[in-house]
Amino acid sequence: MELSNVEGDKYRSYLHGEGEKNTKWRYGAPPNYDVVNKLFEEERTKVWPPGSLEEKVQNLVKTWEMEIFHKERLEDFKTIDTEKYVFSLNGKGALNMEGIGKLGGGYNPQLQTSLPEEFRCYDPDKETSESSHRAFTTTFPRGFALEILKVYAGPPEIVYKFRHWGYNEGPFKGHAPTGDLVEFYGIAIMEVDEEMKIVRVEFFYERGELLGGLLKGAPMDSSALEAASSCPFLRNTG
């Protein structure tokens, strides 16, 4: 279970090097994870030994997230078998790559909901990949860090517990930042093939743990919101 990381980010493969010279990046260039890597290293609760299964799973998940959010063309994905890949959240119907594209990409598949429209503080049906990404890079200017807490089973069916966290230091959906830590926990299953390409991902978590923490700030007027949200750093992400 090895990822190729010739140069660049020490937690993510397939960002730089000869193999990525023709990659089409969604925001024009490879993302820079220096800021969120700093948050990760300062506040992670687990430091896995080099070469351990936990470290390998953590790097695979981080690389998978990077490709999902930043690579525009299916042919540029290295961690995923794009023809077989399916994604599901909390036991809902599985989405293939076409279905994910119809949802708009970004955080939309991870924040699917059956709530009536009037109760949706974040509505994936109305967000694009760019608007979704902008919402979270704005509210988490230091990034949205990920760590693997436990690996219950290894390949070909990887089962793990994870923690995602960041600091609400920018506005979110009309609400002022609070500066508070916002985090959530979940379980995931990743099935990989003999080439270690991901063919299935299932996530189980409560989206309200994330969104609830982002709605505590006071409502902002439109002019303050526009000024605070004009973030030029879409490539800096978690």
C-alpha positions as CSV (number, residue, x, y, z in Angstrom):
1,M,0.0,0.0,0.0
2,E,2.4,2.7,-1.3
3,L,1.7,6.1,-2.7
4,S,4.2,7.9,-5.0
5,N,5.4,11.1,-3.4
6,V,8.5,12.2,-5.4
7,E,8.3,15.8,-4.4
8,G,6.0,18.3,-2.7
9,D,3.5,17.7,0.1
10,K,4.7,15.0,2.5
11,Y,1.1,13.8,3.2
12,R,-0.3,13.8,-0.3
13,S,0.9,12.2,-3.5
14,Y,0.2,13.1,-7.1
15,L,0.5,16.9,-6.7
16,H,3.8,17.5,-8.5
17,G,6.3,15.8,-10.7
18,E,6.4,14.3,-14.2
19,G,3.2,12.4,-13.7
20,E,1.2,15.6,-13.1
21,K,2.7,17.8,-15.9
22,N,-0.5,17.5,-17.9
23,T,-3.0,17.6,-15.0
24,K,-5.8,20.1,-15.3
25,W,-6.3,21.7,-11.9
26,R,-9.7,23.1,-11.0
27,Y,-8.3,26.4,-9.7
28,G,-5.5,26.8,-12.2
29,A,-2.6,25.3,-10.3
30,P,-1.8,22.6,-7.7
31,P,-3.2,23.4,-4.3
32,N,-0.8,24.4,-1.5
33,Y,-1.4,22.7,1.8
34,D,1.3,24.3,3.9
35,V,-1.2,26.2,6.1
36,V,-3.4,23.2,6.9
37,N,-0.4,21.0,7.4
38,K,0.8,23.3,10.1
39,L,-2.6,23.1,11.8
40,F,-2.6,19.3,11.4
41,E,0.9,18.9,12.9
42,E,0.2,21.3,15.8
43,E,-3.2,19.8,16.9
44,R,-3.4,16.2,15.8
45,T,-4.0,13.7,18.6
46,K,-2.2,10.8,16.9
47,V,1.3,10.6,15.5
48,W,1.5,7.4,13.5
49,P,4.9,5.6,13.0
50,P,6.4,6.0,9.5
51,G,5.3,3.0,7.4
52,S,2.5,2.0,9.7
53,L,-0.9,1.0,8.2
54,E,-2.4,4.1,10.0
55,E,0.0,6.4,8.3
56,K,-0.6,4.8,4.9
57,V,-4.3,5.1,5.3
58,Q,-4.1,8.7,6.5
59,N,-2.0,9.7,3.4
60,L,-4.3,7.8,1.1
61,V,-7.4,9.6,2.5
62,K,-5.6,13.0,2.2
63,T,-4.5,12.3,-1.4
64,W,-8.0,11.1,-2.3
65,E,-9.5,14.3,-0.9
66,M,-7.0,16.4,-2.8
67,E,-7.9,14.8,-6.1
68,I,-11.6,14.9,-5.5
69,F,-11.5,18.7,-4.8
70,H,-8.8,19.8,-7.2
71,K,-8.5,17.7,-10.2
72,E,-10.9,18.6,-13.0
73,R,-10.6,15.7,-15.4
74,L,-11.3,12.0,-14.5
75,E,-8.2,10.9,-16.5
76,D,-6.0,12.7,-14.0
77,F,-7.1,10.8,-10.9
78,K,-4.5,8.4,-9.6
79,T,-6.2,7.1,-6.3
80,I,-9.5,6.2,-7.9
81,D,-10.8,3.8,-10.5
82,T,-13.2,6.3,-12.0
83,E,-15.2,3.8,-13.9
84,K,-16.0,1.7,-10.8
85,Y,-16.0,4.3,-8.1
86,V,-19.1,4.9,-6.0
87,F,-19.6,7.1,-3.0
88,S,-22.3,7.0,-0.3
89,L,-23.2,8.9,2.8
90,N,-25.0,7.5,5.8
91,G,-26.4,4.5,3.8
92,K,-28.0,6.7,1.1
93,G,-27.9,5.7,-2.5
94,A,-24.4,5.3,-4.0
95,L,-23.2,8.0,-6.4
96,N,-20.9,7.2,-9.3
97,M,-18.6,9.9,-10.8
98,E,-21.4,11.2,-13.0
99,G,-23.7,11.5,-10.1
100,I,-21.1,13.3,-8.1
101,G,-20.7,15.7,-11.0
102,K,-24.4,16.4,-11.1
103,L,-24.3,17.3,-7.4
104,G,-21.7,20.0,-8.2
105,G,-18.7,18.4,-6.6
106,G,-16.9,20.1,-3.8
107,Y,-18.4,19.4,-0.4
108,N,-21.9,18.7,-1.9
109,P,-21.7,14.9,-1.9
110,Q,-20.4,15.0,1.7
111,L,-23.2,17.3,2.9
112,Q,-26.2,15.7,1.3
113,T,-29.4,16.0,3.3
114,S,-33.1,15.0,3.2
115,L,-34.1,18.1,5.2
116,P,-36.9,20.3,3.6
117,E,-35.4,23.2,1.7
118,E,-36.4,25.8,4.2
119,F,-34.4,24.1,6.9
120,R,-31.2,23.8,5.0
121,C,-28.5,26.1,6.3
122,Y,-26.2,24.6,3.6
123,D,-28.1,23.4,0.5
124,P,-26.0,21.1,-1.7
125,D,-28.7,21.4,-4.4
126,K,-27.8,25.1,-4.9
127,E,-24.1,25.1,-4.5
128,T,-21.5,24.6,-7.2
129,S,-18.1,23.1,-6.7
130,E,-16.5,26.6,-6.6
131,S,-19.1,28.1,-4.2
132,S,-18.9,25.1,-1.9
133,H,-15.1,25.3,-1.8
134,R,-15.2,29.0,-1.3
135,A,-17.6,28.7,1.6
136,F,-15.2,26.4,3.6
137,T,-11.9,28.0,2.6
138,T,-13.4,31.3,3.8
139,T,-14.7,30.1,7.1
140,F,-11.5,28.0,7.8
141,P,-8.6,30.3,6.7
142,R,-6.2,28.0,8.5
143,G,-7.6,25.0,6.7
144,F,-9.8,22.1,7.6
145,A,-7.5,19.4,8.9
146,L,-8.0,15.7,8.9
147,E,-6.5,12.9,11.0
148,I,-7.1,9.2,11.2
149,L,-7.8,8.1,14.8
150,K,-8.0,4.3,14.3
151,V,-7.8,1.8,11.5
152,Y,-10.1,-1.2,12.2
153,A,-9.3,-3.2,9.1
154,G,-6.7,-3.0,6.3
155,P,-7.0,-3.5,2.5
156,P,-8.9,-4.5,0.5
157,E,-11.6,-3.1,2.7
158,I,-10.2,-0.3,4.9
159,V,-12.3,0.7,7.8
160,Y,-11.3,3.8,9.8
161,K,-12.3,6.4,12.3
162,F,-11.4,10.0,11.5
163,R,-11.5,13.6,12.9
164,H,-12.0,16.7,10.8
165,W,-11.4,20.1,12.5
166,G,-10.8,23.8,11.8
167,Y,-11.3,27.2,13.4
168,N,-14.3,29.3,12.4
169,E,-12.3,32.5,11.7
170,G,-14.2,33.6,8.6
171,P,-17.9,34.0,7.9
172,F,-20.2,31.2,6.8
173,K,-23.5,31.6,5.1
174,G,-24.2,35.0,6.5
175,H,-22.9,34.3,10.0
176,A,-20.0,36.1,11.6
177,P,-17.0,34.1,12.6
178,T,-16.6,33.1,16.3
179,G,-13.0,31.9,16.3
180,D,-14.2,28.6,17.9
181,L,-12.9,25.2,17.2
182,V,-15.3,23.3,14.9
183,E,-14.8,19.5,14.6
184,F,-16.7,16.3,13.8
185,Y,-15.9,12.6,13.9
186,G,-17.0,9.8,11.6
187,I,-16.4,6.3,10.3
188,A,-15.5,5.4,6.8
189,I,-15.1,2.3,4.6
190,M,-12.8,2.4,1.6
191,E,-12.6,-0.5,-0.7
192,V,-9.5,-0.7,-2.9
193,D,-8.6,-3.0,-5.8
194,E,-5.4,-4.9,-6.3
195,E,-3.7,-1.7,-7.6
196,M,-4.8,0.1,-4.5
197,K,-7.2,2.3,-6.4
198,I,-10.4,3.2,-4.5
199,V,-13.6,1.7,-5.9
200,R,-16.0,2.4,-3.1
201,V,-16.3,4.9,-0.3
202,E,-18.9,4.9,2.5
203,F,-19.0,7.6,5.1
204,F,-21.0,7.7,8.3
205,Y,-21.2,10.9,10.3
206,E,-23.6,13.7,11.5
207,R,-23.4,16.7,9.2
208,G,-25.0,18.8,11.9
209,E,-21.8,18.5,14.1
210,L,-20.0,20.5,11.4
211,L,-22.7,22.9,10.3
212,G,-24.0,23.7,13.7
213,G,-20.7,25.0,14.8
214,L,-20.6,27.4,11.9
215,L,-23.9,29.0,12.5
216,K,-23.3,30.3,16.1
217,G,-22.0,33.7,14.9
218,A,-24.3,36.8,14.6
219,P,-25.8,37.5,11.3
220,M,-23.7,39.8,9.1
221,D,-25.0,42.5,6.7
222,S,-24.4,42.0,3.0
223,S,-21.5,44.5,2.7
224,A,-19.5,43.0,5.5
225,L,-20.1,39.5,4.2
226,E,-19.0,40.4,0.7
227,A,-15.8,42.0,2.0
228,A,-15.0,39.1,4.2
229,S,-15.7,36.5,1.6
230,S,-13.6,37.9,-1.2
231,C,-10.9,35.4,-0.5
232,P,-8.2,34.9,-3.2
233,F,-6.9,31.7,-1.7
234,L,-9.1,29.1,-3.2
235,R,-6.0,26.9,-3.7
236,N,-5.2,26.8,0.0
237,T,-7.4,24.1,1.4
238,G,-7.8,21.3,3.8
